[in-house]
Amino acid sequence: MMSIDHSAENETLRARAAATGAAATAAIDWFQAHPGRLHQDEAALRRDFRRFGTAARKLEAAATRPMCVSVFGPSQAGKSYLISALARKGTERLMAVFEDRALDFVADLNPEGGQEATGVVTRFTMKARPCPTGKPVALRLLSQTDVVKIIGNAYFSDFNLEDEEPPTPQQIGELFARLEPKAQGSAVDVLTADDVFDLQEYFERYFKPQAGVRALSGGYWARAAELAPRLALADRAELFAVVWNFIPRLTALYQTLVGGLDRLGHAAEAWVGIEALVPRETSIIDVRTLGDLGKPAAGEALTLVTRDGRKAQLARAEVTALIAELTIVMRDQPWPFFDHTDLLDFPGARSRENFPDPRGFLEQEGALRSVYLRGKVAYLFERYCAERELTAMLLCIGPSNQEVRTLPAMVKDWIDATHGATPEDRARQDNALFLVLTKFDQEFEEKAGQAASTEGRWTIRLNASLLDFFGKAHDWPRNWTPGKPFANSFWLRNPNFIAKHILDYDTAGRESGIRASEAERIARAKADFLANGAAQAHFSDPEKAWDEAFRLNDGGISYLAASLEPVCNPAIKRRQIEEQLRGLRRAMLERLARYYISGDLSVELEKRRGAVRACGRRLVACAGDQKFGQLLRALQVSADTLVGLYYRIETEAASDETAQAEGGPALGRRPDAQGMMDALFGDGPVTSEVPAPPRRARDQAERFADAAMEHWMEQIHALADDGPLRDGIGLDGPSAATLAEELGIGARRLGLGQAIAAQVRKMSAFRARPGDAAAKPVTAAESLINAYVDRLGFDARPLAARPQNRATGKPIFAPPPPAGAYPKLAEEPSAYDQTFYVDWIAGLFALTDENVSFKDGEAVDVEANARLGRLIAALE
């Protein structure tokens, strides 16, 4: 648990974040009041502003939390020594205080063993907080949606799912049909619709390519958000079980753990007695305690107490599973920066597994513990990053080849959130990432066949630990700030490990000096290191780093702590949050500005042209990296998702009140109501005695077309927030947002939704077999949307009405010449792909120009427009 810092600067920042969250809520209210201005954008806008509001609330909470330095890295990378050395005063023991009792953290509390021992975050702090009498152990708990994320993370990351059939639209429809009659009239606990949408954001961000996640994108989440808060625990477990494909063992685990949280009133924190930690062989922080998870008697019961005095007994294994964080209050302050900084020790990142047959595997002894632990360890880091908890990071990397393939993306997510996604962004922040190269003494172990010179050894180490491992997929190691590499690396050596191959020891076992017989070899190694180009690039002071690693009985910890001191500054944390808040408000502003009518088209045109040209430069780079096809695919819809949408519309049509009011669902060729009236009654006006015919039905074709367009709009706008996919393609957030905006406006202006509905009616004029009912509508929507993405609608225009490709002098997307005699081939192949890229980007420019004057043909609601203008002004 953490203390709260209510300094004036933090309160000002908190209030600004709160105002941003309020603006997001006000925007959603405006969308609800004026849906006619949004058309198929409404779903995407609601989703974006829910996400903006959630982000603002997380920044609001982060603004008053203490500074935190995280210690992170792969399992067995040498983090334990770093933690113990930073958290103790000099050579004294690290003593943890629980009320009036002090325990030796290493000897009494920390689990033993050579393997990774804990599955919780441990917070080392000097700030004690009041606790219930007899319950001095402070715990921060997972939430019920955290449990869904952990189980889902494990399912998608640790199992081979090739033989798993994802849930079908029919199964999902049947699931809702079973559960909707069981719903209460109001929420049964603290779960909200926003919490469910947060689950959607999580799974679509981290596991979007998975078939099981794609299967839920056809409307599951919107219906679940409305239904889940009103379901009892057992029914809610069934609803969320679709995430892990209804595996009974995982569903039972969810029900057990969330049942425990329910008995605690879903409190975010709780306290427990010292018996939870000692003896350490049965400690709730020892991963071995999870071995009883899922068993009828999951260990002895512990009594937990919440802040409001609520008590509940939970099995020891269940408590272990539900802990997010354990607080250790240090008796002695080791470094001055602990006045305002806490140290967070994360469990080591683990390689993910590829277990076959999830159902069969989970029946094995210990399988549930293993799977849940891996999901939890991965998720904890994601959660703390999402909550903007981590200001600085000590990234520990050992000397061996790196096996945790997910680690680079995890670190990049943290860098993007705290420092910025680009070198330019990072140049505005103090570097708070410390690369700690551990087990330095192992570099001097002589191996058979090893060259006498060690110069190559340092290149190998830096490649394995930094450049190859982190730098293959991301540019930050070589381009931290514009034109400059990452240069905040440190060596660390653990003096507790006896290194007699290079050091001498006194009678007390303390290091006394470098062995005389090794002095020359170590001097040569130092000279090789200082001459190494990679060392010069990635250490700010290579000689200092070397000398401090050889400091006797220290190993470089004092140098690291001294270097950390300037970064442990609350002002740095505030700058990080301010920059994130600025970016959030900018994104909100860009999304809202499209709907504000200023009356000055020339100003709007120049603004939009500037944005789309910046986007165009990114697209050129994307094409140069041969990723343009990947971009187009990300902008296109898949048939699988559209099938789910079709069945959702079909299921809802019969019961939807709006559909019934509009005349009920209709599909196929629409009867000509006026023609029938003329044939039966003549062409004169209908008398007052005859009731007017009902207003034209909005048939199933239109409803499906609208749903398809809404889904597509959500998908392309989500690209702006999908960091890994967006970065992989080569776009930044503003460029991706601009691209999505202009594509969406152009699609509406060109009547893409109406074209889909018309094509669906045409293709559905004849009855299909029940199993084939979705094929034709889905084909129509998929082909029309994806054709628009490919050609931006210009292929439907005469050649003379299209913009010109300046390089070729031809209209964009010009068809190839008709086939005839053998063509004349040039010595060099034609750059047909480059021609297409230029055509597409030029088409986007032209599309934007035409979009500027498009206001959907609606009269302007002056008051609504003024209200939106005030909202925009508040964000500027």
Secondary structure as GFF3:
##gff-version 3
##sequence-region A 1 876
A	DSSP	alpha_helix	8	33	.	.	.	ID=ss1
A	DSSP	three_ten_helix	35	37	.	.	.	ID=ss2
A	DSSP	three_ten_helix	39	41	.	.	.	ID=ss3
A	DSSP	alpha_helix	42	63	.	.	.	ID=ss4
A	DSSP	beta_strand	67	72	.	.	.	ID=ss5
A	DSSP	alpha_helix	79	87	.	.	.	ID=ss6
A	DSSP	beta_strand	95	98	.	.	.	ID=ss7
A	DSSP	beta_strand	101	104	.	.	.	ID=ss8
A	DSSP	pi_helix	105	109	.	.	.	ID=ss9
A	DSSP	beta_strand	121	125	.	.	.	ID=ss10
A	DSSP	beta_strand	137	141	.	.	.	ID=ss11
A	DSSP	alpha_helix	144	158	.	.	.	ID=ss12
A	DSSP	alpha_helix	169	179	.	.	.	ID=ss13
A	DSSP	three_ten_helix	180	182	.	.	.	ID=ss14
A	DSSP	alpha_helix	193	206	.	.	.	ID=ss15
A	DSSP	alpha_helix	211	214	.	.	.	ID=ss16
A	DSSP	alpha_helix	220	227	.	.	.	ID=ss17
A	DSSP	three_ten_helix	228	230	.	.	.	ID=ss18
A	DSSP	alpha_helix	233	240	.	.	.	ID=ss19
A	DSSP	three_ten_helix	241	244	.	.	.	ID=ss20
A	DSSP	alpha_helix	248	263	.	.	.	ID=ss21
A	DSSP	beta_strand	269	272	.	.	.	ID=ss22
A	DSSP	three_ten_helix	274	276	.	.	.	ID=ss23
A	DSSP	three_ten_helix	280	282	.	.	.	ID=ss24
A	DSSP	three_ten_helix	287	292	.	.	.	ID=ss25
A	DSSP	beta_strand	301	306	.	.	.	ID=ss26
A	DSSP	beta_strand	311	315	.	.	.	ID=ss27
A	DSSP	alpha_helix	316	322	.	.	.	ID=ss28
A	DSSP	beta_strand	323	330	.	.	.	ID=ss29
A	DSSP	three_ten_helix	336	339	.	.	.	ID=ss30
A	DSSP	beta_strand	341	345	.	.	.	ID=ss31
A	DSSP	alpha_helix	358	361	.	.	.	ID=ss32
A	DSSP	alpha_helix	367	386	.	.	.	ID=ss33
A	DSSP	beta_strand	392	397	.	.	.	ID=ss34
A	DSSP	alpha_helix	407	418	.	.	.	ID=ss35
A	DSSP	alpha_helix	423	426	.	.	.	ID=ss36
A	DSSP	beta_strand	433	437	.	.	.	ID=ss37
A	DSSP	three_ten_helix	440	444	.	.	.	ID=ss38
A	DSSP	alpha_helix	455	462	.	.	.	ID=ss39
A	DSSP	pi_helix	463	467	.	.	.	ID=ss40
A	DSSP	beta_strand	489	491	.	.	.	ID=ss41
A	DSSP	beta_strand	503	505	.	.	.	ID=ss42
A	DSSP	beta_strand	511	514	.	.	.	ID=ss43
A	DSSP	three_ten_helix	516	518	.	.	.	ID=ss44
A	DSSP	alpha_helix	519	531	.	.	.	ID=ss45
A	DSSP	alpha_helix	533	538	.	.	.	ID=ss46
A	DSSP	alpha_helix	542	549	.	.	.	ID=ss47
A	DSSP	alpha_helix	557	564	.	.	.	ID=ss48
A	DSSP	three_ten_helix	565	567	.	.	.	ID=ss49
A	DSSP	alpha_helix	570	593	.	.	.	ID=ss50
A	DSSP	alpha_helix	601	624	.	.	.	ID=ss51
A	DSSP	alpha_helix	628	635	.	.	.	ID=ss52
A	DSSP	alpha_helix	639	653	.	.	.	ID=ss53
A	DSSP	alpha_helix	657	661	.	.	.	ID=ss54
A	DSSP	alpha_helix	673	681	.	.	.	ID=ss55
A	DSSP	alpha_helix	700	718	.	.	.	ID=ss56
A	DSSP	three_ten_helix	719	721	.	.	.	ID=ss57
A	DSSP	alpha_helix	723	729	.	.	.	ID=ss58
A	DSSP	alpha_helix	733	749	.	.	.	ID=ss59
A	DSSP	alpha_helix	752	763	.	.	.	ID=ss60
A	DSSP	three_ten_helix	770	772	.	.	.	ID=ss61
A	DSSP	alpha_helix	775	791	.	.	.	ID=ss62
A	DSSP	three_ten_helix	794	796	.	.	.	ID=ss63
A	DSSP	three_ten_helix	799	801	.	.	.	ID=ss64
A	DSSP	beta_strand	804	805	.	.	.	ID=ss65
A	DSSP	beta_strand	810	811	.	.	.	ID=ss66
A	DSSP	alpha_helix	832	852	.	.	.	ID=ss67
A	DSSP	alpha_helix	862	875	.	.	.	ID=ss68
###
